[in-house]
Amino acid sequence: MTREEFLAEIDQLVDLAPGTLKGPEELDSLEEWNSTAMIGLIALADTNNRVRLSPRQIAACSTVTDLLKLAGVEA
């Protein structure tokens, strides 16, 4: 999965139009970034990149770029 495809999936998880997120956005600024979105990210990373994430790892991230790196998506 490319960076753009992964970002589009995160857009969907947080109820944004595809192409909205670029990477430097702070997770705290995303209104729909919540536990449900975190579970979706865990499933997305596992299904597409074979990367297993824990909620603790995700909670340590502060930006969308941090999530991409954690999920094994090339920045």
N, CA, C and O atoms as CSV, one atom per row, in Angstrom:
chain,resi,resn,atom,element,x,y,z
A,1,MET,N,N,0.851,-1.178,0.000
A,1,MET,CA,C,0.000,0.000,0.000
A,1,MET,C,C,0.895,1.238,0.000
A,1,MET,O,O,1.842,1.339,0.780
A,2,THR,N,N,0.579,2.166,-0.880
A,2,THR,CA,C,1.382,3.387,-0.973
A,2,THR,C,C,1.030,4.350,0.164
A,2,THR,O,O,0.037,4.180,0.871
A,3,ARG,N,N,1.863,5.339,0.305
A,3,ARG,CA,C,1.622,6.373,1.318
A,3,ARG,C,C,0.263,7.046,1.076
A,3,ARG,O,O,-0.516,7.248,2.008
A,4,GLU,N,N,-0.005,7.387,-0.180
A,4,GLU,CA,C,-1.252,8.078,-0.512
A,4,GLU,C,C,-2.468,7.207,-0.221
A,4,GLU,O,O,-3.480,7.694,0.282
A,5,GLU,N,N,-2.366,5.921,-0.537
A,5,GLU,CA,C,-3.469,5.001,-0.252
A,5,GLU,C,C,-3.691,4.868,1.252
A,5,GLU,O,O,-4.829,4.851,1.721
A,6,PHE,N,N,-2.602,4.773,1.997
A,6,PHE,CA,C,-2.713,4.643,3.449
A,6,PHE,C,C,-3.323,5.913,4.044
A,6,PHE,O,O,-4.186,5.844,4.919
A,7,LEU,N,N,-2.871,7.067,3.565
A,7,LEU,CA,C,-3.441,8.332,4.041
A,7,LEU,C,C,-4.931,8.409,3.729
A,7,LEU,O,O,-5.712,8.878,4.557
A,8,ALA,N,N,-5.330,7.955,2.550
A,8,ALA,CA,C,-6.753,7.969,2.190
A,8,ALA,C,C,-7.558,7.076,3.134
A,8,ALA,O,O,-8.688,7.408,3.492
A,9,GLU,N,N,-6.984,5.960,3.533
A,9,GLU,CA,C,-7.659,5.075,4.490
A,9,GLU,C,C,-7.782,5.744,5.858
A,9,GLU,O,O,-8.808,5.617,6.525
A,10,ILE,N,N,-6.737,6.454,6.270
A,10,ILE,CA,C,-6.823,7.177,7.551
A,10,ILE,C,C,-7.853,8.292,7.448
A,10,ILE,O,O,-8.601,8.538,8.394
A,11,ASP,N,N,-7.896,8.976,6.290
A,11,ASP,CA,C,-8.941,9.991,6.063
A,11,ASP,C,C,-10.317,9.393,6.351
A,11,ASP,O,O,-11.142,9.996,7.037
A,12,GLN,N,N,-10.543,8.208,5.819
A,12,GLN,CA,C,-11.839,7.548,5.997
A,12,GLN,C,C,-12.074,7.201,7.466
A,12,GLN,O,O,-13.189,7.347,7.966
A,13,LEU,N,N,-11.034,6.744,8.154
A,13,LEU,CA,C,-11.179,6.384,9.571
A,13,LEU,C,C,-11.595,7.567,10.430
A,13,LEU,O,O,-12.303,7.402,11.424
A,14,VAL,N,N,-11.153,8.765,10.044
A,14,VAL,CA,C,-11.453,9.952,10.854
A,14,VAL,C,C,-12.474,10.872,10.177
A,14,VAL,O,O,-12.554,12.062,10.484
A,15,ASP,N,N,-13.252,10.298,9.250
A,15,ASP,CA,C,-14.351,11.021,8.595
A,15,ASP,C,C,-13.923,12.278,7.845
A,15,ASP,O,O,-14.577,13.316,7.942
A,16,LEU,N,N,-12.832,12.185,7.103
A,16,LEU,CA,C,-12.384,13.304,6.282
A,16,LEU,C,C,-12.465,12.893,4.816
A,16,LEU,O,O,-12.458,11.706,4.489
A,17,ALA,N,N,-12.540,13.885,3.945
A,17,ALA,CA,C,-12.560,13.612,2.508
A,17,ALA,C,C,-11.215,13.030,2.083
A,17,ALA,O,O,-10.176,13.447,2.595
A,18,PRO,N,N,-11.219,12.073,1.156
A,18,PRO,CA,C,-9.960,11.511,0.673
A,18,PRO,C,C,-9.029,12.623,0.166
A,18,PRO,O,O,-9.461,13.541,-0.531
A,19,GLY,N,N,-7.767,12.523,0.526
A,19,GLY,CA,C,-6.784,13.521,0.112
A,19,GLY,C,C,-6.608,14.656,1.095
A,19,GLY,O,O,-5.813,15.565,0.855
A,20,THR,N,N,-7.342,14.619,2.209
A,20,THR,CA,C,-7.254,15.695,3.195
A,20,THR,C,C,-5.935,15.645,3.956
A,20,THR,O,O,-5.226,16.647,4.044
A,21,LEU,N,N,-5.607,14.477,4.507
A,21,LEU,CA,C,-4.399,14.354,5.328
A,21,LEU,C,C,-3.161,14.264,4.453
A,21,LEU,O,O,-3.160,13.604,3.414
A,22,LYS,N,N,-2.111,14.939,4.891
A,22,LYS,CA,C,-0.843,14.936,4.166
A,22,LYS,C,C,0.288,14.322,4.997
A,22,LYS,O,O,1.264,13.824,4.438
A,23,GLY,N,N,0.161,14.355,6.328
A,23,GLY,CA,C,1.183,13.760,7.185
A,23,GLY,C,C,1.549,14.578,8.407
A,23,GLY,O,O,1.632,14.021,9.502
A,24,PRO,N,N,1.772,15.876,8.268
A,24,PRO,CA,C,2.229,16.638,9.434
A,24,PRO,C,C,1.126,16.997,10.443
A,24,PRO,O,O,1.410,17.599,11.479
A,25,GLU,N,N,-0.110,16.635,10.150
A,25,GLU,CA,C,-1.215,16.999,11.047
A,25,GLU,C,C,-1.032,16.369,12.427
A,25,GLU,O,O,-0.625,15.214,12.549
A,26,GLU,N,N,-1.338,17.143,13.448
A,26,GLU,CA,C,-1.308,16.660,14.832
A,26,GLU,C,C,-2.557,15.822,15.081
A,26,GLU,O,O,-3.665,16.228,14.730
A,27,LEU,N,N,-2.376,14.671,15.680
A,27,LEU,CA,C,-3.521,13.788,15.951
A,27,LEU,C,C,-4.537,14.462,16.866
A,27,LEU,O,O,-5.741,14.254,16.717
A,28,ASP,N,N,-4.060,15.264,17.807
A,28,ASP,CA,C,-4.962,15.972,18.725
A,28,ASP,C,C,-5.894,16.941,17.998
A,28,ASP,O,O,-6.945,17.308,18.522
A,29,SER,N,N,-5.507,17.354,16.791
A,29,SER,CA,C,-6.334,18.312,16.056
A,29,SER,C,C,-7.422,17.619,15.227
A,29,SER,O,O,-8.294,18.285,14.669
A,30,LEU,N,N,-7.371,16.293,15.148
A,30,LEU,CA,C,-8.362,15.548,14.372
A,30,LEU,C,C,-9.540,15.186,15.272
A,30,LEU,O,O,-9.411,14.356,16.171
A,31,GLU,N,N,-10.667,15.801,15.028
A,31,GLU,CA,C,-11.847,15.640,15.872
A,31,GLU,C,C,-12.275,14.179,16.023
A,31,GLU,O,O,-12.692,13.768,17.106
A,32,GLU,N,N,-12.177,13.405,14.967
A,32,GLU,CA,C,-12.633,12.011,14.992
A,32,GLU,C,C,-11.520,11.011,15.324
A,32,GLU,O,O,-11.724,9.805,15.193
A,33,TRP,N,N,-10.346,11.493,15.750
A,33,TRP,CA,C,-9.279,10.573,16.151
A,33,TRP,C,C,-9.627,10.066,17.542
A,33,TRP,O,O,-9.504,10.790,18.530
A,34,ASN,N,N,-10.064,8.810,17.606
A,34,ASN,CA,C,-10.520,8.235,18.864
A,34,ASN,C,C,-10.179,6.742,18.898
A,34,ASN,O,O,-9.462,6.246,18.029
A,35,SER,N,N,-10.683,6.048,19.882
A,35,SER,CA,C,-10.352,4.630,20.035
A,35,SER,C,C,-10.857,3.790,18.854
A,35,SER,O,O,-10.220,2.803,18.485
A,36,THR,N,N,-11.973,4.164,18.272
A,36,THR,CA,C,-12.484,3.439,17.115
A,36,THR,C,C,-11.535,3.605,15.923
A,36,THR,O,O,-11.265,2.643,15.205
A,37,ALA,N,N,-11.040,4.807,15.717
A,37,ALA,CA,C,-10.081,5.048,14.635
A,37,ALA,C,C,-8.783,4.288,14.899
A,37,ALA,O,O,-8.162,3.780,13.965
A,38,MET,N,N,-8.375,4.206,16.155
A,38,MET,CA,C,-7.159,3.457,16.501
A,38,MET,C,C,-7.309,1.975,16.148
A,38,MET,O,O,-6.385,1.361,15.613
A,39,ILE,N,N,-8.459,1.416,16.446
A,39,ILE,CA,C,-8.713,0.005,16.114
A,39,ILE,C,C,-8.678,-0.182,14.599
A,39,ILE,O,O,-8.133,-1.168,14.102
A,40,GLY,N,N,-9.256,0.758,13.873
A,40,GLY,CA,C,-9.204,0.706,12.421
A,40,GLY,C,C,-7.789,0.765,11.894
A,40,GLY,O,O,-7.449,0.068,10.937
A,41,LEU,N,N,-6.953,1.597,12.514
A,41,LEU,CA,C,-5.552,1.696,12.110
A,41,LEU,C,C,-4.814,0.393,12.384
A,41,LEU,O,O,-4.006,-0.047,11.566
A,42,ILE,N,N,-5.083,-0.220,13.517
A,42,ILE,CA,C,-4.460,-1.505,13.855
A,42,ILE,C,C,-4.809,-2.538,12.788
A,42,ILE,O,O,-3.934,-3.263,12.316
A,43,ALA,N,N,-6.073,-2.606,12.411
A,43,ALA,CA,C,-6.508,-3.556,11.387
A,43,ALA,C,C,-5.892,-3.231,10.032
A,43,ALA,O,O,-5.470,-4.134,9.310
A,44,LEU,N,N,-5.838,-1.968,9.687
A,44,LEU,CA,C,-5.274,-1.535,8.413
A,44,LEU,C,C,-3.798,-1.905,8.304
A,44,LEU,O,O,-3.368,-2.439,7.282
A,45,ALA,N,N,-3.028,-1.629,9.341
A,45,ALA,CA,C,-1.593,-1.940,9.330
A,45,ALA,C,C,-1.363,-3.442,9.266
A,45,ALA,O,O,-0.459,-3.907,8.571
A,46,ASP,N,N,-2.171,-4.194,9.985
A,46,ASP,CA,C,-2.012,-5.653,9.998
A,46,ASP,C,C,-2.388,-6.253,8.647
A,46,ASP,O,O,-1.654,-7.082,8.109
A,47,THR,N,N,-3.501,-5.847,8.110
A,47,THR,CA,C,-4.001,-6.404,6.852
A,47,THR,C,C,-3.119,-6.049,5.663
A,47,THR,O,O,-2.832,-6.902,4.824
A,48,ASN,N,N,-2.694,-4.803,5.588
A,48,ASN,CA,C,-1.982,-4.339,4.398
A,48,ASN,C,C,-0.468,-4.401,4.495
A,48,ASN,O,O,0.208,-4.566,3.481
A,49,ASN,N,N,0.073,-4.272,5.698
A,49,ASN,CA,C,1.530,-4.219,5.839
A,49,ASN,C,C,2.085,-5.321,6.724
A,49,ASN,O,O,3.296,-5.413,6.925
A,50,ARG,N,N,1.201,-6.157,7.252
A,50,ARG,CA,C,1.620,-7.238,8.153
A,50,ARG,C,C,2.399,-6.708,9.359
A,50,ARG,O,O,3.347,-7.334,9.832
A,51,VAL,N,N,1.973,-5.540,9.840
A,51,VAL,CA,C,2.579,-4.904,11.009
A,51,VAL,C,C,1.564,-4.949,12.140
A,51,VAL,O,O,0.426,-4.508,11.984
A,52,ARG,N,N,1.982,-5.483,13.267
A,52,ARG,CA,C,1.086,-5.544,14.420
A,52,ARG,C,C,1.375,-4.368,15.347
A,52,ARG,O,O,2.496,-4.181,15.819
A,53,LEU,N,N,0.336,-3.589,15.590
A,53,LEU,CA,C,0.455,-2.412,16.432
A,53,LEU,C,C,-0.321,-2.598,17.713
A,53,LEU,O,O,-1.345,-3.281,17.746
A,54,SER,N,N,0.178,-1.983,18.767
A,54,SER,CA,C,-0.553,-1.989,20.029
A,54,SER,C,C,-1.109,-0.584,20.271
A,54,SER,O,O,-0.566,0.395,19.759
A,55,PRO,N,N,-2.177,-0.484,21.041
A,55,PRO,CA,C,-2.708,0.836,21.383
A,55,PRO,C,C,-1.649,1.723,22.045
A,55,PRO,O,O,-1.633,2.936,21.836
A,56,ARG,N,N,-0.782,1.125,22.828
A,56,ARG,CA,C,0.276,1.892,23.505
A,56,ARG,C,C,1.228,2.528,22.484
A,56,ARG,O,O,1.631,3.681,22.642
A,57,GLN,N,N,1.583,1.779,21.443
A,57,GLN,CA,C,2.454,2.323,20.397
A,57,GLN,C,C,1.771,3.486,19.686
A,57,GLN,O,O,2.390,4.516,19.421
A,58,ILE,N,N,0.510,3.310,19.387
A,58,ILE,CA,C,-0.232,4.357,18.684
A,58,ILE,C,C,-0.379,5.594,19.574
A,58,ILE,O,O,-0.254,6.720,19.093
A,59,ALA,N,N,-0.640,5.394,20.842
A,59,ALA,CA,C,-0.800,6.520,21.767
A,59,ALA,C,C,0.477,7.351,21.877
A,59,ALA,O,O,0.418,8.532,22.222
A,60,ALA,N,N,1.612,6.754,21.592
A,60,ALA,CA,C,2.886,7.479,21.655
A,60,ALA,C,C,3.096,8.375,20.431
A,60,ALA,O,O,4.016,9.193,20.421
A,61,CYS,N,N,2.275,8.235,19.419
A,61,CYS,CA,C,2.392,9.038,18.200
A,61,CYS,C,C,1.711,10.390,18.398
A,61,CYS,O,O,0.702,10.495,19.095
A,62,SER,N,N,2.279,11.419,17.777
A,62,SER,CA,C,1.652,12.734,17.889
A,62,SER,C,C,1.183,13.284,16.539
A,62,SER,O,O,0.350,14.190,16.497
A,63,THR,N,N,1.713,12.743,15.436
A,63,THR,CA,C,1.308,13.222,14.112
A,63,THR,C,C,0.892,12.055,13.221
A,63,THR,O,O,1.140,10.891,13.539
A,64,VAL,N,N,0.267,12.385,12.121
A,64,VAL,CA,C,-0.115,11.377,11.146
A,64,VAL,C,C,1.142,10.709,10.582
A,64,VAL,O,O,1.143,9.501,10.347
A,65,THR,N,N,2.204,11.474,10.364
A,65,THR,CA,C,3.472,10.909,9.887
A,65,THR,C,C,4.004,9.873,10.860
A,65,THR,O,O,4.537,8.845,10.440
A,66,ASP,N,N,3.868,10.128,12.151
A,66,ASP,CA,C,4.287,9.142,13.158
A,66,ASP,C,C,3.526,7.827,12.965
A,66,ASP,O,O,4.103,6.745,13.076
A,67,LEU,N,N,2.238,7.931,12.678
A,67,LEU,CA,C,1.424,6.735,12.443
A,67,LEU,C,C,1.906,5.973,11.216
A,67,LEU,O,O,1.993,4.745,11.224
A,68,LEU,N,N,2.220,6.724,10.160
A,68,LEU,CA,C,2.701,6.093,8.932
A,68,LEU,C,C,3.985,5.314,9.182
A,68,LEU,O,O,4.125,4.174,8.741
A,69,LYS,N,N,4.904,5.928,9.880
A,69,LYS,CA,C,6.172,5.254,10.186
A,69,LYS,C,C,5.941,4.012,11.014
A,69,LYS,O,O,6.525,2.962,10.747
A,70,LEU,N,N,5.098,4.127,12.012
A,70,LEU,CA,C,4.792,3.010,12.890
A,70,LEU,C,C,4.164,1.854,12.115
A,70,LEU,O,O,4.437,0.689,12.403
A,71,ALA,N,N,3.334,2.173,11.143
A,71,ALA,CA,C,2.637,1.165,10.362
A,71,ALA,C,C,3.482,0.600,9.221
A,71,ALA,O,O,3.023,-0.262,8.471
A,72,GLY,N,N,4.714,1.087,9.092
A,72,GLY,CA,C,5.597,0.570,8.060
A,72,GLY,C,C,5.356,1.141,6.676
A,72,GLY,O,O,5.705,0.525,5.669
A,73,VAL,N,N,4.760,2.314,6.631
A,73,VAL,CA,C,4.511,2.984,5.354
A,73,VAL,C,C,5.671,3.940,5.102
A,73,VAL,O,O,6.054,4.711,5.982
A,74,GLU,N,N,6.219,3.886,3.906
A,74,GLU,CA,C,7.357,4.737,3.596
A,74,GLU,C,C,6.942,6.195,3.578
A,74,GLU,O,O,5.937,6.564,2.971
A,75,ALA,N,N,7.721,7.006,4.246
A,75,ALA,CA,C,7.438,8.439,4.342
A,75,ALA,C,C,7.954,9.164,3.177
A,75,ALA,O,O,7.804,10.382,3.091
